[in-house]
Amino acid sequence: MTPFFTRLKFAIRTFFAILFRDHIPHDVAAALMTSRAASATAAAAAPVSAPVATAGAAAPAVKAAKPREGDATATHMLALLQRDGRLIDFLMEDITPYADTQIGAAVRSVHAGCRQALGRYVSLVPALDAPEGTRVTVDDAIDVARIKLIGNVSGEPPFTGVLHHRGWVVDRMELPPLAAAGRQVIAPAEIEVA
């Protein structure tokens, strides 16, 4: 299978080639045909671990993982970021062989999709409403979940220091309904049936 960023590069090049020159670049077509042929050869040569279905018999089913109990909000949010921004594909891809320009182009797409998903389903507000770089004082009613003291922390509150990061707090989260069967699934596997 052709890596994600290679496919992304091919897609961008092909889009502009068709738009301005009315043809698919020859090297892209050749690379994809070679990749598809290699995938087909590897699939044919791979040992089959599941029983082969005979004519008239049902194909072997893939066993589903038993869903775990508990809150599926984090998985649901990851699924939305994957669906709209391909975040998990980006994070799981080994990006070391790619040039910075290729990574930069891919990051723009991932960033736009993930930002749009966050804006649609989540409202975020700063954990501390003060400009970064200003001096702030924290009294003894410190909320350790909202404020993290770093540097030379000693003695008793109040503490005065420079705000390096305002932090983020979820103000609103309205996720679309999630089917009970998919509570642990971030992105389903895709199988092309011939």
C-alpha positions, 0 to 999 in steps of 0.5 A: 500500500502506498503511504499516506503522504505519498498518496497526498502528494500524488493527489495534489499533483494530479489535481493541478495537472488535470486542472491546468494540463488536462492529464494525469502525470505519467510518473504518478500513474506508473507509481500507482499501477506498480503499487497496486500490482505489488499489493495484488502480488503480495496478497496472492502470495500471503498465507491464508490463516482463515478457512477459505469459503467454498461456493455456496458457503458463507465467507468467514466473519471477522470477530468483533472486539468486545466493547469495554465499559466506561466513557467513550467520549475520548474515543468518540472525539478521536474518531471525529478528528480522524474522520474530519482531519485524518489526525490518527493517520497523520500521527501513526505515519512514519514521517521521517522519510518525507521532506519538510515541504511535504509534511508542511503541506499535509499538516495544513490539511490535517490542521484545517480538518481538525480545527473544523471538527473542534469548532463544530463539536467543542467550545474551548476557553482559556484556563486563565484569562490573562495575556501570555507574557504578563505577570499574574498572582495566584492566591491560596485558592489555587485550582491544581487542575486549571493552574500548574506552577512551574519554576522555583515554587517554594513557600506558601501562596500567593505566588507571582510569576509570568504566564507562559500558557493560558491553558484550555478548558472545555466550555461546551461539548456536543458530540453527535450520537455514537452507536453502541457497537462502535464505542472503541472504534476510531476508524473502521478498517476498509475492505474493498470487495471484488 
